[in-house]
Amino acid sequence: MLVIHPDECIDCGVCEPECPADAIKPDTDPGADEWVDFNRKYSELWPVIITRKDPLPEAEERDGEEGKLEKYFSEAPGEGG
């Protein structure tokens, strides 16, 4: 999972169409407040990602899967880098 600090985002919209999982939505969408808070919290706790990484092997089969946050989310940070 990738999070974006809402105060560092310049609202250019470039990331939205580039997201392969179609998971990045404008903060003006209804219900976005909870995701803004989520992004703020974890972007301050997790390391910054500066290099592109390959998708997980199961990425395609999980694309569009419902309930992924409840099933797979962990507060433990990844490697970053």
Jmol script that loads the backbone (N, CA, C; Angstrom):
load data "model"
ATOM      1  N   MET A   1       0.850  -1.175   0.000  1.00  0.00           N
ATOM      2  CA  MET A   1       0.000   0.000   0.000  1.00  0.00           C
ATOM      3  C   MET A   1       0.889   1.230   0.000  1.00  0.00           C
ATOM      4  N   LEU A   2       0.494   2.207  -0.739  1.00  0.00           N
ATOM      5  CA  LEU A   2       1.194   3.477  -0.827  1.00  0.00           C
ATOM      6  C   LEU A   2       0.283   4.554  -0.272  1.00  0.00           C
ATOM      7  N   VAL A   3       0.856   5.460   0.501  1.00  0.00           N
ATOM      8  CA  VAL A   3       0.088   6.598   0.998  1.00  0.00           C
ATOM      9  C   VAL A   3       0.786   7.879   0.576  1.00  0.00           C
ATOM     10  N   ILE A   4       0.017   8.927   0.440  1.00  0.00           N
ATOM     11  CA  ILE A   4       0.537  10.234   0.014  1.00  0.00           C
ATOM     12  C   ILE A   4       0.169  11.244   1.082  1.00  0.00           C
ATOM     13  N   HIS A   5       1.159  11.968   1.591  1.00  0.00           N
ATOM     14  CA  HIS A   5       0.871  12.976   2.614  1.00  0.00           C
ATOM     15  C   HIS A   5       0.042  14.083   1.977  1.00  0.00           C
ATOM     16  N   PRO A   6      -1.147  14.348   2.513  1.00  0.00           N
ATOM     17  CA  PRO A   6      -2.034  15.333   1.878  1.00  0.00           C
ATOM     18  C   PRO A   6      -1.474  16.752   1.861  1.00  0.00           C
ATOM     19  N   ASP A   7      -0.592  17.085   2.795  1.00  0.00           N
ATOM     20  CA  ASP A   7      -0.011  18.432   2.798  1.00  0.00           C
ATOM     21  C   ASP A   7       1.123  18.577   1.794  1.00  0.00           C
ATOM     22  N   GLU A   8       1.657  17.456   1.314  1.00  0.00           N
ATOM     23  CA  GLU A   8       2.730  17.493   0.314  1.00  0.00           C
ATOM     24  C   GLU A   8       2.190  17.364  -1.107  1.00  0.00           C
ATOM     25  N   CYS A   9       0.968  16.882  -1.235  1.00  0.00           N
ATOM     26  CA  CYS A   9       0.336  16.750  -2.538  1.00  0.00           C
ATOM     27  C   CYS A   9       0.020  18.148  -3.082  1.00  0.00           C
ATOM     28  N   ILE A  10       0.345  18.363  -4.342  1.00  0.00           N
ATOM     29  CA  ILE A  10       0.069  19.676  -4.948  1.00  0.00           C
ATOM     30  C   ILE A  10      -1.197  19.645  -5.811  1.00  0.00           C
ATOM     31  N   ASP A  11      -1.961  18.558  -5.716  1.00  0.00           N
ATOM     32  CA  ASP A  11      -3.234  18.405  -6.433  1.00  0.00           C
ATOM     33  C   ASP A  11      -3.098  18.563  -7.943  1.00  0.00           C
ATOM     34  N   CYS A  12      -2.003  18.037  -8.493  1.00  0.00           N
ATOM     35  CA  CYS A  12      -1.824  18.134  -9.943  1.00  0.00           C
ATOM     36  C   CYS A  12      -2.615  17.059 -10.691  1.00  0.00           C
ATOM     37  N   GLY A  13      -2.969  15.961 -10.004  1.00  0.00           N
ATOM     38  CA  GLY A  13      -3.756  14.905 -10.621  1.00  0.00           C
ATOM     39  C   GLY A  13      -2.974  13.909 -11.447  1.00  0.00           C
ATOM     40  N   VAL A  14      -1.665  14.049 -11.555  1.00  0.00           N
ATOM     41  CA  VAL A  14      -0.861  13.162 -12.394  1.00  0.00           C
ATOM     42  C   VAL A  14      -0.872  11.728 -11.871  1.00  0.00           C
ATOM     43  N   CYS A  15      -0.895  11.539 -10.569  1.00  0.00           N
ATOM     44  CA  CYS A  15      -0.826  10.192 -10.002  1.00  0.00           C
ATOM     45  C   CYS A  15      -2.107   9.386 -10.227  1.00  0.00           C
ATOM     46  N   GLU A  16      -3.244  10.055 -10.315  1.00  0.00           N
ATOM     47  CA  GLU A  16      -4.517   9.338 -10.431  1.00  0.00           C
ATOM     48  C   GLU A  16      -4.574   8.396 -11.632  1.00  0.00           C
ATOM     49  N   PRO A  17      -4.325   8.862 -12.856  1.00  0.00           N
ATOM     50  CA  PRO A  17      -4.388   7.937 -13.994  1.00  0.00           C
ATOM     51  C   PRO A  17      -3.213   6.963 -14.039  1.00  0.00           C
ATOM     52  N   GLU A  18      -2.120   7.262 -13.331  1.00  0.00           N
ATOM     53  CA  GLU A  18      -0.953   6.389 -13.331  1.00  0.00           C
ATOM     54  C   GLU A  18      -1.088   5.215 -12.370  1.00  0.00           C
ATOM     55  N   CYS A  19      -2.012   5.286 -11.440  1.00  0.00           N
ATOM     56  CA  CYS A  19      -2.182   4.226 -10.445  1.00  0.00           C
ATOM     57  C   CYS A  19      -2.774   2.991 -11.114  1.00  0.00           C
ATOM     58  N   PRO A  20      -2.033   1.867 -11.137  1.00  0.00           N
ATOM     59  CA  PRO A  20      -2.547   0.679 -11.823  1.00  0.00           C
ATOM     60  C   PRO A  20      -3.764   0.067 -11.142  1.00  0.00           C
ATOM     61  N   ALA A  21      -3.966   0.354  -9.870  1.00  0.00           N
ATOM     62  CA  ALA A  21      -5.112  -0.216  -9.148  1.00  0.00           C
ATOM     63  C   ALA A  21      -6.296   0.742  -9.097  1.00  0.00           C
ATOM     64  N   ASP A  22      -6.173   1.889  -9.752  1.00  0.00           N
ATOM     65  CA  ASP A  22      -7.229   2.905  -9.744  1.00  0.00           C
ATOM     66  C   ASP A  22      -7.639   3.243  -8.309  1.00  0.00           C
ATOM     67  N   ALA A  23      -6.635   3.326  -7.418  1.00  0.00           N
ATOM     68  CA  ALA A  23      -6.896   3.527  -5.993  1.00  0.00           C
ATOM     69  C   ALA A  23      -6.720   4.969  -5.545  1.00  0.00           C
ATOM     70  N   ILE A  24      -6.187   5.828  -6.381  1.00  0.00           N
ATOM     71  CA  ILE A  24      -5.971   7.214  -5.989  1.00  0.00           C
ATOM     72  C   ILE A  24      -7.145   8.049  -6.479  1.00  0.00           C
ATOM     73  N   LYS A  25      -7.815   8.662  -5.538  1.00  0.00           N
ATOM     74  CA  LYS A  25      -8.995   9.477  -5.843  1.00  0.00           C
ATOM     75  C   LYS A  25      -8.774  10.896  -5.335  1.00  0.00           C
ATOM     76  N   PRO A  26      -9.416  11.880  -5.946  1.00  0.00           N
ATOM     77  CA  PRO A  26      -9.286  13.263  -5.469  1.00  0.00           C
ATOM     78  C   PRO A  26      -9.838  13.407  -4.052  1.00  0.00           C
ATOM     79  N   ASP A  27      -9.242  14.286  -3.284  1.00  0.00           N
ATOM     80  CA  ASP A  27      -9.722  14.489  -1.909  1.00  0.00           C
ATOM     81  C   ASP A  27     -11.046  15.236  -1.864  1.00  0.00           C
ATOM     82  N   THR A  28     -11.569  15.593  -3.024  1.00  0.00           N
ATOM     83  CA  THR A  28     -12.882  16.246  -3.098  1.00  0.00           C
ATOM     84  C   THR A  28     -14.011  15.232  -3.268  1.00  0.00           C
ATOM     85  N   ASP A  29     -13.668  13.950  -3.494  1.00  0.00           N
ATOM     86  CA  ASP A  29     -14.697  12.914  -3.637  1.00  0.00           C
ATOM     87  C   ASP A  29     -15.438  12.733  -2.316  1.00  0.00           C
ATOM     88  N   PRO A  30     -16.728  12.381  -2.373  1.00  0.00           N
ATOM     89  CA  PRO A  30     -17.470  12.104  -1.132  1.00  0.00           C
ATOM     90  C   PRO A  30     -16.801  10.964  -0.353  1.00  0.00           C
ATOM     91  N   GLY A  31     -16.697  11.121   0.943  1.00  0.00           N
ATOM     92  CA  GLY A  31     -16.086  10.099   1.790  1.00  0.00           C
ATOM     93  C   GLY A  31     -14.571  10.135   1.819  1.00  0.00           C
ATOM     94  N   ALA A  32     -13.985  11.128   1.172  1.00  0.00           N
ATOM     95  CA  ALA A  32     -12.524  11.195   1.094  1.00  0.00           C
ATOM     96  C   ALA A  32     -11.875  11.611   2.412  1.00  0.00           C
ATOM     97  N   ASP A  33     -12.630  12.237   3.289  1.00  0.00           N
ATOM     98  CA  ASP A  33     -12.042  12.723   4.545  1.00  0.00           C
ATOM     99  C   ASP A  33     -11.339  11.623   5.323  1.00  0.00           C
ATOM    100  N   GLU A  34     -11.955  10.446   5.414  1.00  0.00           N
ATOM    101  CA  GLU A  34     -11.325   9.353   6.166  1.00  0.00           C
ATOM    102  C   GLU A  34     -10.024   8.901   5.510  1.00  0.00           C
ATOM    103  N   TRP A  35      -9.953   8.956   4.163  1.00  0.00           N
ATOM    104  CA  TRP A  35      -8.738   8.555   3.462  1.00  0.00           C
ATOM    105  C   TRP A  35      -7.657   9.618   3.577  1.00  0.00           C
ATOM    106  N   VAL A  36      -8.056  10.876   3.636  1.00  0.00           N
ATOM    107  CA  VAL A  36      -7.075  11.951   3.851  1.00  0.00           C
ATOM    108  C   VAL A  36      -6.412  11.754   5.209  1.00  0.00           C
ATOM    109  N   ASP A  37      -7.213  11.475   6.231  1.00  0.00           N
ATOM    110  CA  ASP A  37      -6.670  11.226   7.570  1.00  0.00           C
ATOM    111  C   ASP A  37      -5.778   9.983   7.582  1.00  0.00           C
ATOM    112  N   PHE A  38      -6.215   8.929   6.900  1.00  0.00           N
ATOM    113  CA  PHE A  38      -5.444   7.685   6.804  1.00  0.00           C
ATOM    114  C   PHE A  38      -4.092   7.961   6.151  1.00  0.00           C
ATOM    115  N   ASN A  39      -4.112   8.670   5.030  1.00  0.00           N
ATOM    116  CA  ASN A  39      -2.874   9.000   4.322  1.00  0.00           C
ATOM    117  C   ASN A  39      -1.957   9.862   5.177  1.00  0.00           C
ATOM    118  N   ARG A  40      -2.518  10.831   5.871  1.00  0.00           N
ATOM    119  CA  ARG A  40      -1.708  11.695   6.733  1.00  0.00           C
ATOM    120  C   ARG A  40      -1.009  10.858   7.811  1.00  0.00           C
ATOM    121  N   LYS A  41      -1.773  10.003   8.485  1.00  0.00           N
ATOM    122  CA  LYS A  41      -1.228   9.194   9.576  1.00  0.00           C
ATOM    123  C   LYS A  41      -0.072   8.304   9.105  1.00  0.00           C
ATOM    124  N   TYR A  42      -0.317   7.521   8.054  1.00  0.00           N
ATOM    125  CA  TYR A  42       0.690   6.541   7.657  1.00  0.00           C
ATOM    126  C   TYR A  42       1.845   7.145   6.871  1.00  0.00           C
ATOM    127  N   SER A  43       1.626   8.252   6.201  1.00  0.00           N
ATOM    128  CA  SER A  43       2.747   8.884   5.502  1.00  0.00           C
ATOM    129  C   SER A  43       3.741   9.480   6.494  1.00  0.00           C
ATOM    130  N   GLU A  44       3.287   9.763   7.710  1.00  0.00           N
ATOM    131  CA  GLU A  44       4.187  10.263   8.750  1.00  0.00           C
ATOM    132  C   GLU A  44       4.893   9.120   9.486  1.00  0.00           C
ATOM    133  N   LEU A  45       4.347   7.907   9.409  1.00  0.00           N
ATOM    134  CA  LEU A  45       4.932   6.762  10.116  1.00  0.00           C
ATOM    135  C   LEU A  45       5.808   5.885   9.217  1.00  0.00           C
ATOM    136  N   TRP A  46       5.426   5.741   7.965  1.00  0.00           N
ATOM    137  CA  TRP A  46       6.108   4.820   7.067  1.00  0.00           C
ATOM    138  C   TRP A  46       7.258   5.495   6.329  1.00  0.00           C
ATOM    139  N   PRO A  47       8.244   4.711   5.860  1.00  0.00           N
ATOM    140  CA  PRO A  47       9.361   5.296   5.099  1.00  0.00           C
ATOM    141  C   PRO A  47       8.906   5.765   3.714  1.00  0.00           C
ATOM    142  N   VAL A  48       9.662   6.662   3.164  1.00  0.00           N
ATOM    143  CA  VAL A  48       9.385   7.203   1.834  1.00  0.00           C
ATOM    144  C   VAL A  48       9.874   6.215   0.773  1.00  0.00           C
ATOM    145  N   ILE A  49       9.070   6.041  -0.259  1.00  0.00           N
ATOM    146  CA  ILE A  49       9.445   5.179  -1.387  1.00  0.00           C
ATOM    147  C   ILE A  49      10.013   6.085  -2.473  1.00  0.00           C
ATOM    148  N   ILE A  50      11.244   5.795  -2.891  1.00  0.00           N
ATOM    149  CA  ILE A  50      11.861   6.631  -3.926  1.00  0.00           C
ATOM    150  C   ILE A  50      12.205   5.844  -5.189  1.00  0.00           C
ATOM    151  N   THR A  51      11.975   4.535  -5.155  1.00  0.00           N
ATOM    152  CA  THR A  51      12.256   3.722  -6.333  1.00  0.00           C
ATOM    153  C   THR A  51      11.030   2.889  -6.683  1.00  0.00           C
ATOM    154  N   ARG A  52      10.873   2.625  -7.956  1.00  0.00           N
ATOM    155  CA  ARG A  52       9.763   1.799  -8.419  1.00  0.00           C
ATOM    156  C   ARG A  52      10.038   0.345  -8.058  1.00  0.00           C
ATOM    157  N   LYS A  53       9.007  -0.333  -7.600  1.00  0.00           N
ATOM    158  CA  LYS A  53       9.131  -1.746  -7.262  1.00  0.00           C
ATOM    159  C   LYS A  53       8.153  -2.544  -8.097  1.00  0.00           C
ATOM    160  N   ASP A  54       8.479  -3.796  -8.338  1.00  0.00           N
ATOM    161  CA  ASP A  54       7.591  -4.671  -9.093  1.00  0.00           C
ATOM    162  C   ASP A  54       6.337  -4.962  -8.265  1.00  0.00           C
ATOM    163  N   PRO A  55       5.199  -5.141  -8.924  1.00  0.00           N
ATOM    164  CA  PRO A  55       3.977  -5.508  -8.196  1.00  0.00           C
ATOM    165  C   PRO A  55       4.164  -6.855  -7.502  1.00  0.00           C
ATOM    166  N   LEU A  56       3.402  -7.075  -6.451  1.00  0.00           N
ATOM    167  CA  LEU A  56       3.416  -8.371  -5.781  1.00  0.00           C
ATOM    168  C   LEU A  56       2.932  -9.439  -6.754  1.00  0.00           C
ATOM    169  N   PRO A  57       3.389 -10.686  -6.602  1.00  0.00           N
ATOM    170  CA  PRO A  57       2.983 -11.746  -7.534  1.00  0.00           C
ATOM    171  C   PRO A  57       1.465 -11.927  -7.623  1.00  0.00           C
ATOM    172  N   GLU A  58       0.754 -11.668  -6.532  1.00  0.00           N
ATOM    173  CA  GLU A  58      -0.697 -11.856  -6.525  1.00  0.00           C
ATOM    174  C   GLU A  58      -1.474 -10.587  -6.884  1.00  0.00           C
ATOM    175  N   ALA A  59      -0.803  -9.563  -7.372  1.00  0.00           N
ATOM    176  CA  ALA A  59      -1.451  -8.278  -7.648  1.00  0.00           C
ATOM    177  C   ALA A  59      -2.608  -8.396  -8.639  1.00  0.00           C
ATOM    178  N   GLU A  60      -2.414  -9.116  -9.717  1.00  0.00           N
ATOM    179  CA  GLU A  60      -3.478  -9.220 -10.729  1.00  0.00           C
ATOM    180  C   GLU A  60      -4.719  -9.913 -10.181  1.00  0.00           C
ATOM    181  N   GLU A  61      -4.542 -10.983  -9.439  1.00  0.00           N
ATOM    182  CA  GLU A  61      -5.714 -11.706  -8.922  1.00  0.00           C
ATOM    183  C   GLU A  61      -6.431 -10.911  -7.838  1.00  0.00           C
ATOM    184  N   ARG A  62      -5.741  -9.989  -7.172  1.00  0.00           N
ATOM    185  CA  ARG A  62      -6.366  -9.170  -6.137  1.00  0.00           C
ATOM    186  C   ARG A  62      -6.955  -7.872  -6.687  1.00  0.00           C
ATOM    187  N   ASP A  63      -6.695  -7.574  -7.949  1.00  0.00           N
ATOM    188  CA  ASP A  63      -7.216  -6.350  -8.553  1.00  0.00           C
ATOM    189  C   ASP A  63      -8.741  -6.396  -8.533  1.00  0.00           C
ATOM    190  N   GLY A  64      -9.348  -5.392  -7.908  1.00  0.00           N
ATOM    191  CA  GLY A  64     -10.800  -5.310  -7.838  1.00  0.00           C
ATOM    192  C   GLY A  64     -11.413  -6.091  -6.690  1.00  0.00           C
ATOM    193  N   GLU A  65     -10.595  -6.797  -5.937  1.00  0.00           N
ATOM    194  CA  GLU A  65     -11.101  -7.584  -4.800  1.00  0.00           C
ATOM    195  C   GLU A  65     -11.689  -6.664  -3.744  1.00  0.00           C
ATOM    196  N   GLU A  66     -12.831  -7.022  -3.220  1.00  0.00           N
ATOM    197  CA  GLU A  66     -13.482  -6.247  -2.161  1.00  0.00           C
ATOM    198  C   GLU A  66     -12.866  -6.592  -0.805  1.00  0.00           C
ATOM    199  N   GLY A  67     -12.835  -5.615   0.098  1.00  0.00           N
ATOM    200  CA  GLY A  67     -12.415  -5.849   1.476  1.00  0.00           C
ATOM    201  C   GLY A  67     -10.932  -6.035   1.687  1.00  0.00           C
ATOM    202  N   LYS A  68     -10.113  -5.574   0.740  1.00  0.00           N
ATOM    203  CA  LYS A  68      -8.671  -5.781   0.872  1.00  0.00           C
ATOM    204  C   LYS A  68      -8.086  -5.111   2.113  1.00  0.00           C
ATOM    205  N   LEU A  69      -8.588  -3.946   2.467  1.00  0.00           N
ATOM    206  CA  LEU A  69      -8.049  -3.243   3.632  1.00  0.00           C
ATOM    207  C   LEU A  69      -8.225  -4.107   4.884  1.00  0.00           C
ATOM    208  N   GLU A  70      -9.392  -4.660   5.061  1.00  0.00           N
ATOM    209  CA  GLU A  70      -9.661  -5.491   6.231  1.00  0.00           C
ATOM    210  C   GLU A  70      -8.879  -6.804   6.191  1.00  0.00           C
ATOM    211  N   LYS A  71      -8.674  -7.354   5.009  1.00  0.00           N
ATOM    212  CA  LYS A  71      -8.001  -8.654   4.876  1.00  0.00           C
ATOM    213  C   LYS A  71      -6.481  -8.562   4.990  1.00  0.00           C
ATOM    214  N   TYR A  72      -5.884  -7.527   4.385  1.00  0.00           N
ATOM    215  CA  TYR A  72      -4.440  -7.532   4.200  1.00  0.00           C
ATOM    216  C   TYR A  72      -3.672  -6.402   4.877  1.00  0.00           C
ATOM    217  N   PHE A  73      -4.341  -5.364   5.308  1.00  0.00           N
ATOM    218  CA  PHE A  73      -3.636  -4.191   5.826  1.00  0.00           C
ATOM    219  C   PHE A  73      -2.861  -4.502   7.097  1.00  0.00           C
ATOM    220  N   SER A  74      -1.662  -3.952   7.176  1.00  0.00           N
ATOM    221  CA  SER A  74      -0.840  -4.026   8.375  1.00  0.00           C
ATOM    222  C   SER A  74      -0.251  -2.647   8.628  1.00  0.00           C
ATOM    223  N   GLU A  75      -0.217  -2.238   9.872  1.00  0.00           N
ATOM    224  CA  GLU A  75       0.400  -0.966  10.213  1.00  0.00           C
ATOM    225  C   GLU A  75       1.912  -1.022  10.126  1.00  0.00           C
ATOM    226  N   ALA A  76       2.473  -2.221  10.074  1.00  0.00           N
ATOM    227  CA  ALA A  76       3.927  -2.366   9.990  1.00  0.00           C
ATOM    228  C   ALA A  76       4.412  -1.826   8.641  1.00  0.00           C
ATOM    229  N   PRO A  77       5.417  -0.974   8.655  1.00  0.00           N
ATOM    230  CA  PRO A  77       5.887  -0.394   7.393  1.00  0.00           C
ATOM    231  C   PRO A  77       6.641  -1.407   6.550  1.00  0.00           C
ATOM    232  N   GLY A  78       6.621  -1.154   5.245  1.00  0.00           N
ATOM    233  CA  GLY A  78       7.451  -1.924   4.325  1.00  0.00           C
ATOM    234  C   GLY A  78       8.872  -1.390   4.381  1.00  0.00           C
ATOM    235  N   GLU A  79       9.674  -1.805   3.421  1.00  0.00           N
ATOM    236  CA  GLU A  79      11.085  -1.439   3.408  1.00  0.00           C
ATOM    237  C   GLU A  79      11.343   0.012   3.010  1.00  0.00           C
ATOM    238  N   GLY A  80      10.484   0.591   2.206  1.00  0.00           N
ATOM    239  CA  GLY A  80      10.777   1.921   1.685  1.00  0.00           C
ATOM    240  C   GLY A  80      11.890   1.834   0.671  1.00  0.00           C
ATOM    241  N   GLY A  81      12.609   2.936   0.523  1.00  0.00           N
ATOM    242  CA  GLY A  81      13.767   2.931  -0.371  1.00  0.00           C
ATOM    243  C   GLY A  81      13.443   3.110  -1.811  1.00  0.00           C
TER     244      GLY A  81
END
end "model"
wireframe off; spacefill off
backbone 0.3
color backbone group
